[in-house]
Amino acid sequence: MTETATAAGTRASDADTAVGTWLASFGEALSRGDAEGAADLFEVDGYWRDFVAFTWNLKTLEGRDEIRRMLDARLDDVAPSGWHLDEPATETDGVVEAWVVFETAVARGWAHLRLRDGKAWTLLTTMQELKGFEERRGAARETGVEHVITRGRKSWLERKEEHARTFGREEQPYVVIVGGGQGGIGLAARLKRLGVPAIVIERNERPGDSWRKRYKSLHLHDPVWYDHLPYLPFPDDWPVFAAKDKIGDWLEHYTALMELDYWSGTECLRADFDDDGGTWRVRVNRRGEELELRPTHLVFALGVSGYPNVPDFPGRDDFAGEQWHSSQFTGEGDFEGRRAVVIGSNNSAHDICAALWEKGAQVTMVQRSSTHISRSESLMSLALGPLYSEEALANGVTTEKADMLFASWPYRLLPGAQVPVYEQMAERDAEFYQQLTDAGFELDFGEDGSGLFLKYLRRGSGYYIDVGASQLVIDGRISLARGQVTRIEPDAVVIDDGSAEGRRLPADLIVYATGYGSMNQWLTDIVSPEVADRVGKVWGFGSDTTKDPGPWEGELRNMWKPTNVEQLWIHGGNLHQSRHYSRYLALQLKARMEGLDTPVYELQEVHHTS
């Protein structure tokens, strides 16, 4: 093998040798059923994060004892083998990193390994495909036509139209996905490629409408490299930050090109489980016609939150002007000279304040708690750039590798990996942050300084990616008021400023950028409160920080993995998460459809119900 220098100046062959030695010892220990011997190859406090391959779960094992216990329980069934390097390993600052492939009795896997002093610091193992049930791609793709001429044969279009008429009526889907945004669409595409019959239920009239109906100035705050859908990446001239209507159009065309069974204009009314039949009864209204679907599995893909949260402030019903939740704000209309109060200080609040200011409104933002702000340029270069950028692609970091690298950091270690990024950001943008502080804005970098991504994973809120609105606050063009809302008057919002009367903010328009409730609300209304409580809280991982109570759980609650309600699943997240984790959810569903044994290791306990 050619010996090339790594960034740390060591020979690639040295890293290869270290990984090869470790993999040989690891594979031998696994082959002889020596769980303790395999666990001893990890650091005492090492981490093994597994996505489906060993646990049929999304599970992080912390320390040798947890690793040994998992292997004792799962090794005989999994029968792992074939561990070897997928490409040359690298070494930087004493940490050897390697891409590894392996097999189990039923699947092929891909892994990422970090070694320190010959011991595993982190190991990520992922299932990539099921043996015998691979996607029909490449040389295995369908021919598309039989070169035999017969009378009465049907064209592709005729077969497609016949399927659309009968599917969901004469033939039942194996999976129903409630929610047809990017999450439901991406999962449906993966299921389609795996041959799993699925129907997506979406109340909007067209795919992409959930984006089109947002305020008209909305653009993605995440860059294009972070946002690809499965199989069909955006073109290489796609804008870095696409407009919401452009995303909506892409989702609509993607749905058509991937030939998804997408029922738009359809509302899910009710769902309950038929214990005798082993299927769900899902009642829907499809453009005025009520139908019952009987899927084996039911997936809720309704984003990362529940219904809009509108606080019941005293006097709200007596307000004389217009008032909306941020989800209802479109940006359409004449706002010239109107006194607008936006309650909230996170992403939507900033975007809406900016949109109202552009339309000539007198805008006041009410900040009720501290907010983390990252400038878009800094976030891209410091946090996202090494994984999701043109530079990353030039360095060989594909979208698939980037997703794996991000996942390779267990949540216990992720804050420590993120803190230096945001320390550098605070130093780089010190003048910007000082100007915001001088304007009266209350900033934070997360409770432990770990910044935006950890806030998102822990609570799904509390941050703004600055795309220009912060300068309006700094300049005073958007007024800022800090404090808790005490009441609404017919022509004002009143906040607590320490005085007996409070501070009156004159208003003839109020926008509540006050977030959303828990995803459990969808389960409560569509299935039952009892089922919602059995599933438990969705999102967060038990960090014992604001809105993410302990105890420590180590993975996002109930996302993309078996829940405590059999045959009920939760899917969602941003475009990156929907793309990456849909692979593992699709494989879990495919395995069950094909009758494979899927024993779930340590189903997550329910500690919180909402």
Secondary structure as GFF3:
##gff-version 3
##sequence-region A 1 610
A	DSSP	alpha_helix	12	31	.	.	.	ID=ss1
A	DSSP	alpha_helix	35	39	.	.	.	ID=ss2
A	DSSP	beta_strand	42	51	.	.	.	ID=ss3
A	DSSP	beta_strand	58	62	.	.	.	ID=ss4
A	DSSP	alpha_helix	64	78	.	.	.	ID=ss5
A	DSSP	beta_strand	81	85	.	.	.	ID=ss6
A	DSSP	beta_strand	90	92	.	.	.	ID=ss7
A	DSSP	beta_strand	95	103	.	.	.	ID=ss8
A	DSSP	beta_strand	107	116	.	.	.	ID=ss9
A	DSSP	beta_strand	119	130	.	.	.	ID=ss10
A	DSSP	three_ten_helix	138	140	.	.	.	ID=ss11
A	DSSP	alpha_helix	156	166	.	.	.	ID=ss12
A	DSSP	beta_strand	175	178	.	.	.	ID=ss13
A	DSSP	alpha_helix	182	194	.	.	.	ID=ss14
A	DSSP	beta_strand	198	201	.	.	.	ID=ss15
A	DSSP	alpha_helix	209	212	.	.	.	ID=ss16
A	DSSP	three_ten_helix	224	226	.	.	.	ID=ss17
A	DSSP	alpha_helix	244	257	.	.	.	ID=ss18
A	DSSP	beta_strand	262	263	.	.	.	ID=ss19
A	DSSP	beta_strand	266	274	.	.	.	ID=ss20
A	DSSP	beta_strand	279	286	.	.	.	ID=ss21
A	DSSP	beta_strand	289	293	.	.	.	ID=ss22
A	DSSP	beta_strand	297	300	.	.	.	ID=ss23
A	DSSP	three_ten_helix	316	318	.	.	.	ID=ss24
A	DSSP	beta_strand	322	325	.	.	.	ID=ss25
A	DSSP	three_ten_helix	326	328	.	.	.	ID=ss26
A	DSSP	beta_strand	339	343	.	.	.	ID=ss27
A	DSSP	alpha_helix	347	358	.	.	.	ID=ss28
A	DSSP	beta_strand	362	367	.	.	.	ID=ss29
A	DSSP	beta_strand	372	375	.	.	.	ID=ss30
A	DSSP	alpha_helix	376	378	.	.	.	ID=ss31
A	DSSP	pi_helix	379	384	.	.	.	ID=ss32
A	DSSP	alpha_helix	390	394	.	.	.	ID=ss33
A	DSSP	alpha_helix	399	407	.	.	.	ID=ss34
A	DSSP	alpha_helix	414	428	.	.	.	ID=ss35
A	DSSP	alpha_helix	430	438	.	.	.	ID=ss36
A	DSSP	alpha_helix	451	459	.	.	.	ID=ss37
A	DSSP	beta_strand	463	466	.	.	.	ID=ss38
A	DSSP	alpha_helix	469	474	.	.	.	ID=ss39
A	DSSP	beta_strand	478	482	.	.	.	ID=ss40
A	DSSP	beta_strand	485	489	.	.	.	ID=ss41
A	DSSP	beta_strand	492	495	.	.	.	ID=ss42
A	DSSP	beta_strand	503	506	.	.	.	ID=ss43
A	DSSP	beta_strand	509	512	.	.	.	ID=ss44
A	DSSP	alpha_helix	520	526	.	.	.	ID=ss45
A	DSSP	alpha_helix	529	535	.	.	.	ID=ss46
A	DSSP	beta_strand	568	570	.	.	.	ID=ss47
A	DSSP	alpha_helix	575	593	.	.	.	ID=ss48
###
